[in-house]
Amino acid sequence: MSTVSDDVPYPDATLHLGVFFQGVNHWTIWTQPESGSQIDFTSFRRMITTAERGLFDAFFLGEGLRLREAGGRIHDLDIAGRPDAITQLAALTGLTSRIGLVATQNTTYNEPADLARRLSSLDVLSGGRAGWNVVTTDNAWTGENFRRGGFLDHADRYVRAEQFLHVARAMWDAWDDDAVATSAEAASWSRPGGVVPVRARTSQFAVDVTPVLPRSEQGHPVIFQAGDSAAGRDFAARNAEVIFSAHGGDFDDALAFATDIRSRLRAVGRPADDIRILPGTSIVLGDTESEAEEKRRWITSEQVTGATALNIASQIWGIDLTDRDPDGPLPEEAPVVAERTGAMGSRRWDDQVALVQRWRDVAAEQKLSLRETAAALEPQRGHTGTPASLADRFARFVRHGAVDGFNVSPIFTPDGLDDIVDRLVPELQERGVYPTEYRGTTLREHLGLRDPLTRRG
């Protein structure tokens, strides 16, 4: 058995795992016989019960308010199947008893009085297991769903989100702990004065509401956030309890991100360990390192089909390349540089010209086709190896403070967690870096979090 050296900053730290059930994406492989439905309830049930068997802290659902489009048509290369997250999680509450239930919900196209009540409902019904991944949107393309268009300037995304959170937290704090009668002899069901109306007037909201629900066992739903810009990191430092980051593949990058977040926490007067950092990742396991690497290459080839590669190249070059041969050479044309707003759900690139040159350099150096180049340059944020080697690697990450855990995106639905739960989790437990039972009954307890920010002292 491999062991972790005692000469580490956090020798007693343990790893947290969550599962991120993706919706609209081209990374989940749907073309193989073992691939299940992306919509059927049995897929969600199978995934969450496996995650709970593996002592995962949370089941995390993404959100897509509008399908991506390419060339004016629905981008049908993507998997799409996203029933409303809160509805899904409410249905899964009765099938589980410990795992957290995290819904991605948008502050741009919701209203706080309604969304805070729905999240509180999930929190109460689940016994304190709800979480909220706070996201924002500024593009007119999504706004068209709500007859608003691009009503919110990019710089105002986090202004609205922060005001939204303040109203939501005021609603969750509106009930006194002893507001509800504890005996049949009480004069009224709720103590007079035990519920405080919430009135808020901000640049974004005008709210007058008397909340209808008491707090759950964990006080508030746990607040997740995934912004990576400087403004997003500052927002997280002021408001979040968990960060879902993209900095979990490389140790030095992960440690630099974690160090930056801890510095921002101290700057706003919070303890440096007040946020759990859970980067998104994929995990590929094999009996040997070479087998795992071969499996990873096969997975990438399945994720980046010929049609997907042509679509990615079309966005990078700024011209329609969908009639080209994906197994042929790269386009000879120069890229057509245009302002990228993400208006149709496309990716964003800072420098098209430099990226096209990068594609040309990689293709020439490795003698790759267009599709092979697209696959080679796909973001590699996952971890590949044997259960033992990954257990050692993850122990190093968590005990050196680079991460607090990982949010795992399964490659297959619904059994993409089976290998992780059956093979990796026991290796982690053997090293003392993963729990052997749940820490409590609420999501806040699982994550080792303090009381909600507005309920400390």
C-alpha positions in Angstrom: 0.0 0.0 0.0 1.2 3.5 -0.8 1.2 6.0 2.0 1.1 9.8 2.3 4.0 11.5 4.0 3.4 13.1 7.4 5.4 16.1 6.2 2.4 17.9 4.8 0.5 21.0 5.8 -2.9 19.3 6.4 -2.1 15.7 7.4 -5.6 15.0 8.7 -7.5 16.4 5.7 -10.0 14.2 4.0 -11.3 14.3 0.5 -14.8 15.4 -0.5 -16.4 14.0 -3.6 -19.5 15.2 -5.5 -21.0 14.1 -8.8 -21.9 16.6 -11.5 -24.7 15.2 -13.6 -24.1 17.1 -16.9 -26.9 18.0 -19.4 -26.0 19.9 -22.5 -22.5 18.8 -23.5 -20.5 16.6 -25.9 -18.3 15.0 -23.2 -20.9 12.4 -22.0 -20.6 9.5 -24.3 -24.1 8.5 -25.6 -23.1 6.3 -28.6 -22.1 3.1 -26.8 -24.5 0.3 -25.8 -23.9 0.9 -22.1 -25.0 4.5 -22.4 -28.4 5.2 -20.9 -31.0 7.9 -21.2 -30.1 11.5 -20.3 -33.7 12.3 -19.4 -35.3 9.1 -17.9 -35.7 9.3 -14.1 -34.1 5.9 -13.8 -30.7 7.4 -14.9 -30.8 10.0 -12.1 -31.9 7.4 -9.6 -29.1 5.0 -10.6 -26.5 7.7 -10.5 -27.5 9.3 -7.1 -27.9 5.9 -5.3 -24.4 4.9 -6.5 -23.0 8.2 -5.3 -24.6 7.8 -1.9 -23.3 4.3 -1.6 -19.8 5.8 -2.3 -20.4 8.4 0.5 -20.3 11.3 -2.0 -21.2 14.6 -0.3 -23.4 16.0 -3.1 -25.3 15.3 -6.3 -24.9 18.4 -8.4 -27.2 19.3 -11.4 -26.3 21.8 -14.1 -28.7 24.1 -15.8 -29.3 25.1 -19.4 -31.9 27.8 -20.1 -31.5 27.5 -23.8 -30.0 24.9 -26.2 -26.8 26.0 -28.0 -27.2 26.8 -31.7 -24.8 26.7 -34.7 -25.5 28.4 -38.0 -29.0 29.3 -36.9 -29.8 25.7 -36.1 -30.0 23.7 -32.9 -26.6 22.3 -32.2 -27.8 18.6 -32.2 -24.3 17.2 -31.6 -24.9 18.0 -27.9 -26.6 15.8 -25.4 -29.6 17.7 -24.2 -31.9 16.5 -21.4 -32.3 18.8 -18.5 -35.6 18.6 -16.5 -35.7 21.4 -14.0 -33.1 20.8 -11.3 -35.2 21.5 -8.2 -37.9 19.3 -9.6 -35.4 16.5 -10.2 -33.8 16.8 -6.8 -37.2 16.9 -5.0 -38.1 13.6 -6.6 -34.8 12.1 -5.6 -35.1 13.3 -2.0 -37.3 10.3 -1.0 -34.8 7.8 -2.5 -31.8 9.1 -0.5 -31.1 9.9 3.1 -27.7 11.6 3.3 -26.3 12.9 0.0 -26.6 16.6 -0.7 -28.8 17.9 -3.4 -27.3 20.9 -5.3 -29.3 22.8 -8.0 -27.8 25.3 -10.4 -30.1 28.3 -10.5 -29.7 31.6 -12.4 -29.9 34.9 -10.6 -30.3 36.9 -13.8 -33.6 35.3 -14.9 -35.2 34.4 -11.5 -36.7 36.5 -8.8 -35.5 36.1 -5.1 -38.8 35.9 -3.4 -39.8 32.9 -5.6 -36.4 31.1 -5.9 -35.5 31.4 -2.2 -38.9 29.8 -1.3 -38.3 26.9 -3.8 -34.8 26.3 -2.5 -36.0 26.5 1.1 -38.7 23.9 0.2 -36.0 21.5 -1.1 -33.9 22.2 2.0 -36.8 21.5 4.4 -38.1 18.4 2.6 -34.6 16.9 2.4 -33.8 17.5 6.1 -31.1 20.1 5.4 -29.4 18.6 2.3 -30.0 21.4 -0.3 -27.3 23.5 -2.0 -27.6 26.3 -4.6 -25.0 26.8 -7.3 -25.3 30.5 -8.0 -24.8 31.4 -11.7 -25.3 34.5 -13.8 -26.0 35.3 -17.5 -25.6 38.5 -19.5 -26.2 37.4 -23.1 -29.2 38.5 -25.1 -29.6 35.1 -26.6 -30.6 33.5 -23.4 -32.6 36.6 -22.4 -34.9 36.2 -25.4 -36.5 33.3 -23.5 -37.7 35.8 -21.0 -38.6 38.7 -23.3 -35.7 40.6 -21.8 -32.9 40.2 -24.3 -29.5 41.4 -23.0 -31.1 43.6 -20.3 -28.1 43.2 -17.8 -24.7 44.7 -18.5 -21.8 42.3 -18.1 -20.4 44.3 -15.2 -23.8 44.1 -13.4 -24.0 40.3 -13.3 -22.5 40.0 -9.9 -24.2 43.2 -8.6 -27.6 41.5 -9.2 -26.4 38.2 -7.9 -25.1 39.6 -4.6 -28.3 41.6 -4.1 -30.3 38.5 -4.9 -28.4 36.5 -2.3 -28.9 39.2 0.3 -32.7 39.0 -0.2 -32.7 35.2 -0.2 -30.7 35.0 3.0 -32.9 37.6 4.7 -35.9 35.3 3.8 -34.1 32.2 5.2 -33.4 34.2 8.4 -36.9 35.6 8.8 -38.1 32.8 11.1 -37.0 32.7 14.7 -35.7 29.3 15.9 -38.7 29.0 18.3 -41.3 30.4 15.9 -43.2 27.1 15.5 -45.3 25.8 18.3 -43.8 22.6 19.9 -47.0 21.4 21.7 -50.7 21.1 20.9 -51.5 23.3 23.9 -49.8 26.4 22.3 -52.1 29.4 21.7 -51.1 29.6 18.0 -49.2 27.5 15.6 -46.5 30.1 15.2 -45.4 32.5 17.9 -46.6 36.1 17.3 -43.7 38.1 16.1 -41.7 34.9 15.4 -41.7 35.6 11.6 -40.3 38.9 10.3 -41.4 40.3 7.0 -38.6 41.0 4.5 -38.5 44.4 2.7 -35.7 45.1 0.3 -35.1 48.1 -2.1 -32.0 47.8 -4.2 -31.0 48.8 -7.7 -32.2 45.4 -9.0 -35.1 44.5 -6.7 -38.2 45.8 -4.8 -39.3 43.0 -2.5 -42.0 42.9 0.2 -42.5 39.3 1.4 -43.3 37.3 4.5 -41.5 34.0 4.1 -43.7 30.9 4.6 -41.1 28.3 5.6 -38.9 27.9 8.7 -35.3 27.0 8.4 -34.1 23.4 7.9 -31.7 21.6 10.1 -28.7 23.2 8.4 -30.0 26.7 8.6 -29.6 27.8 4.9 -29.0 25.9 1.7 -25.2 25.7 1.0 -24.0 28.3 -1.5 -21.9 27.1 -4.4 -20.3 29.3 -7.0 -18.2 28.8 -10.1 -17.0 32.2 -11.4 -13.3 32.2 -12.3 -12.7 35.9 -13.2 -11.4 38.3 -10.6 -14.9 39.6 -10.0 -16.2 36.0 -9.7 -13.5 35.1 -7.2 -14.2 38.3 -5.1 -17.9 37.4 -5.2 -17.1 33.9 -4.0 -15.0 35.3 -1.2 -17.8 37.5 0.1 -20.7 35.0 -0.4 -19.8 31.4 -1.3 -19.3 28.4 0.9 -18.1 26.0 -1.9 -16.3 26.9 -5.2 -16.8 24.6 -8.2 -13.6 25.5 -10.1 -11.7 24.5 -13.2 -8.4 24.2 -11.4 -8.1 20.6 -10.5 -6.0 18.9 -13.1 -2.5 20.2 -12.4 -1.3 20.4 -8.8 0.6 23.7 -9.1 -2.4 25.4 -10.8 -4.8 24.0 -8.2 -2.6 25.2 -5.3 -2.2 28.7 -6.9 -6.0 29.0 -7.2 -6.6 27.8 -3.7 -3.9 30.2 -2.3 -5.6 33.1 -4.2 -9.0 32.2 -2.8 -7.7 32.0 0.8 -6.1 35.4 0.4 -9.3 36.9 -0.8 -11.2 35.3 2.1 -8.8 36.9 4.6 -9.2 40.2 2.8 -12.9 40.3 3.5 -12.5 39.1 7.1 -13.4 35.4 6.7 -11.3 32.5 7.9 -9.0 31.1 5.2 -10.7 27.7 5.5 -14.2 29.1 5.1 -14.7 27.8 1.6 -14.5 24.3 0.2 -12.8 24.1 -3.2 -14.1 21.3 -5.4 -12.8 21.4 -9.0 -14.7 19.7 -11.7 -12.9 16.6 -13.1 -13.3 13.3 -14.9 -11.7 10.1 -13.7 -10.4 7.3 -15.9 -9.3 4.1 -14.2 -7.3 1.1 -15.5 -5.6 -1.9 -14.1 -2.3 -0.4 -15.3 -1.2 3.1 -16.2 -0.9 2.1 -19.9 -4.4 0.6 -19.9 -5.8 3.7 -18.3 -4.1 6.0 -20.8 -5.4 3.8 -23.7 -8.9 4.1 -22.3 -8.5 7.9 -22.0 -7.5 8.1 -25.7 -10.5 6.0 -26.7 -12.8 8.2 -24.6 -11.5 11.4 -26.2 -12.0 9.9 -29.7 -15.6 9.1 -28.8 -16.2 12.6 -27.3 -14.8 14.4 -30.3 -16.6 12.9 -33.3 -16.0 14.1 -36.8 -19.0 16.4 -36.7 -18.1 17.8 -33.3 -14.5 18.5 -34.5 -15.8 20.4 -37.6 -18.1 22.4 -35.4 -15.3 23.4 -33.0 -13.1 24.3 -36.0 -15.9 26.4 -37.5 -16.1 28.5 -34.4 -12.3 28.9 -34.2 -11.9 29.8 -37.8 -15.1 31.9 -37.9 -16.3 30.2 -41.1 -18.5 27.2 -41.9 -16.4 24.1 -42.2 -19.1 21.5 -41.6 -18.8 20.2 -45.2 -15.1 19.5 -44.9 -13.5 16.1 -44.2 -12.8 15.8 -40.5 -10.1 13.2 -41.2 -8.4 15.5 -43.7 -6.0 18.4 -43.1 -6.8 21.6 -41.4 -8.3 24.4 -43.4 -5.9 26.5 -45.4 -8.0 29.7 -45.0 -7.1 32.4 -42.5 -9.5 32.8 -39.6 -12.2 35.4 -39.9 -12.0 37.3 -36.7 -15.3 38.5 -35.2 -16.4 39.8 -31.9 -17.4 36.9 -29.8 -20.3 37.5 -27.4 -21.3 33.9 -26.7 -24.7 34.9 -28.1 -25.6 31.5 -29.3 -23.9 29.5 -26.6 -20.6 29.2 -28.4 -17.2 29.0 -26.7 -15.1 32.1 -26.2 -11.5 32.5 -27.3 -9.3 35.5 -26.5 -7.2 35.3 -29.7 -8.5 33.4 -32.7 -5.4 34.0 -34.8 -3.1 32.6 -32.1 -5.4 29.6 -31.5 -5.5 28.8 -35.2 -1.7 28.9 -35.3 -1.6 26.6 -32.3 -3.8 24.1 -34.2 -1.5 24.4 -37.2 1.6 23.8 -35.1 0.2 20.8 -33.3 -1.1 19.3 -36.5 2.2 19.7 -38.3 4.3 18.5 -35.4 2.3 15.4 -34.7 1.0 14.8 -38.3 -2.6 15.0 -37.2 -5.9 15.3 -39.1 -8.4 18.0 -38.2 -10.4 15.7 -35.9 -7.2 14.4 -34.3 -6.0 18.0 -33.7 -9.4 18.9 -32.1 -9.2 15.9 -29.8 -5.5 16.6 -28.9 -6.4 20.2 -27.9 -9.5 19.5 -26.0 -9.2 20.8 -22.4 -7.6 18.0 -20.3 -8.9 18.6 -16.8 -9.4 15.0 -15.7 -7.3 12.4 -13.9 -6.1 9.1 -15.4 -4.4 6.2 -13.7 -4.8 3.1 -11.6 -7.0 3.3 -8.4 -3.8 3.2 -6.3 -2.0 5.9 -8.2 -5.0 8.2 -8.2 -5.6 7.7 -4.5 -2.0 8.7 -3.9 -2.4 11.7 -6.2 -5.7 12.9 -4.6 -4.2 12.5 -1.1 -1.4 14.8 -2.1 -3.8 17.4 -3.5 -6.0 17.5 -0.5 -3.3 17.3 2.2 -1.2 20.0 0.6 -4.3 22.3 0.4 -4.6 22.4 -3.4 -8.2 21.2 -3.2 -10.8 20.0 -0.7 -12.1 17.4 -3.1 -13.5 17.0 -6.6 -16.8 17.3 -8.4 -16.8 14.3 -10.7 -18.4 14.4 -14.2 -19.1 10.8 -15.2 -18.3 9.9 -18.8 -21.1 7.4 -19.1 -24.7 7.7 -17.8 -26.0 6.1 -15.6 -23.2 3.7 -14.4 -20.2 6.1 -14.9 -19.5 6.1 -11.1 -19.4 2.4 -10.6 -15.6 2.0 -11.0 -14.9 5.1 -8.9 -17.1 3.8 -6.0 -16.0 0.2 -6.2 -12.3 0.6 -6.9 -11.1 4.2 -6.1 -13.0 4.9 -2.9 -11.6 1.8 -1.1 -8.1 2.9 -2.0 -8.8 6.4 -0.6 -10.2 4.9 2.6 -7.2 2.6 3.0 -5.0 5.7 3.0 -7.2 7.4 5.6 -8.0 10.2 3.2 -11.7 9.4 2.7 -14.5 8.9 5.2 -16.0 5.5 6.0 -19.4 6.9 6.9 -21.2 10.2 6.5 -20.2 12.9 9.0 -23.8 13.8 9.8 -27.2 14.2 8.2 -26.9 17.6 6.4 -24.9 18.8 3.5 -23.3 21.5 5.7 -22.1 18.8 8.1 -20.8 16.5 5.3 -18.6 19.4 4.0 -17.5 20.5 7.5 -18.8 24.0 7.0 -19.5 26.6 9.7 -23.0 28.1 10.2 -24.4 30.3 7.4 -22.7 33.6 7.1 -25.6 35.6 8.5 -26.1 33.3 11.5 -22.7 33.5 13.1 -23.0 35.0 16.6 
